[in-house]
Amino acid sequence: MDALTAIHTRRSLPRLALPVPSAAQLAGLFEAAACAPDHRLLRPWRYLVISGDGLAQLGAVFVDAIAQQDPVRAAAEGERFRQMPQRAPMIIVAILSIEDHPGVPEWEQWLSLGASVQNLLLALHAQGFAGMWRTGDMATNTHVCSALGLAAHERIGGLIYVGSAVADKAAPAAPKSVWSQWPAL
């Protein structure tokens, strides 16, 4: 699949199933992710792969996190939080490892992580897999970050739900024009 076809046909699919990428395929996917634009080659990101029993463990972490944050919400929505990781057979946690660098501000490092995740999503699609980039309450929760072993200078940039598409998704409506010429001709 050529690059433009991958870009134009990739979709965020909420329903994912087995199979997932093999260890060898994951290695190639992360090589693609590492090709992202990266000022000063800091590589300010890393990835954590969760599958199998790890998904149930992550669900328990989510329940604990919401219980610490809001016990009333946990009582009402605990099972929903427990099931969140079960939406796909694999989750790849995209982690920003912020580097203190005089020439590369934090916002540039976030952009590099975003480009890295986009490369990962496109590479998944090109290999016949699907993914959905999610954030939400759990991506910024300190208990979740701690349970996943993040250091003080690290943040979750997203939970990438990975698997094979259960159903296709229609292409979105044509985008509005997002460019213009400067100076105007």
URLIN-V637134 format. One record per pair of residues at least 24 apart in sequence whose C-alpha atoms are under 6 Angstrom apart, sorted by the first residue. I is the first residue (numbers start at 0). J is the second residue. D is the distance in Angstrom with one decimal. If there is no record, write none. Layout:
i | j | d
I | J | D
I | J | D
//
This chain:
i | j | d
0 | 125 | 5.9
11 | 131 | 4.7
12 | 131 | 5.8
14 | 165 | 5.7
15 | 87 | 5.0
15 | 162 | 5.0
15 | 163 | 5.3
15 | 164 | 5.1
15 | 165 | 5.6
16 | 87 | 5.9
16 | 88 | 5.9
16 | 162 | 5.2
16 | 163 | 5.1
17 | 162 | 5.7
17 | 163 | 5.8
18 | 163 | 5.9
19 | 162 | 4.7
28 | 119 | 5.8
28 | 122 | 5.9
31 | 118 | 6.0
32 | 115 | 4.5
32 | 118 | 5.0
32 | 119 | 4.9
35 | 114 | 5.4
35 | 115 | 4.8
36 | 111 | 5.9
37 | 111 | 5.5
43 | 95 | 5.8
43 | 96 | 4.9
43 | 97 | 5.8
44 | 94 | 5.4
44 | 95 | 4.4
44 | 96 | 5.1
44 | 112 | 6.0
45 | 94 | 5.3
46 | 92 | 5.5
46 | 93 | 4.9
46 | 94 | 5.8
47 | 91 | 5.5
47 | 92 | 5.0
48 | 90 | 6.0
48 | 91 | 4.5
49 | 89 | 5.7
49 | 90 | 5.1
50 | 89 | 4.6
54 | 84 | 5.5
58 | 84 | 5.9
64 | 142 | 5.5
87 | 160 | 5.7
87 | 161 | 5.9
88 | 162 | 6.0
89 | 161 | 5.1
90 | 159 | 5.4
90 | 160 | 4.6
90 | 161 | 5.7
91 | 158 | 5.9
91 | 159 | 4.9
92 | 158 | 4.7
93 | 155 | 5.9
93 | 156 | 5.3
93 | 157 | 5.3
94 | 154 | 5.6
94 | 155 | 4.6
94 | 156 | 5.5
95 | 153 | 5.4
95 | 154 | 5.2
96 | 153 | 4.5
97 | 152 | 5.6
97 | 153 | 5.9
128 | 162 | 5.8
128 | 163 | 4.8
129 | 161 | 5.9
129 | 162 | 5.5
129 | 163 | 5.4
129 | 164 | 5.8
130 | 160 | 5.3
130 | 161 | 4.5
131 | 159 | 5.5
131 | 160 | 5.1
132 | 158 | 5.8
132 | 159 | 4.5
133 | 157 | 5.6
133 | 158 | 5.1
//
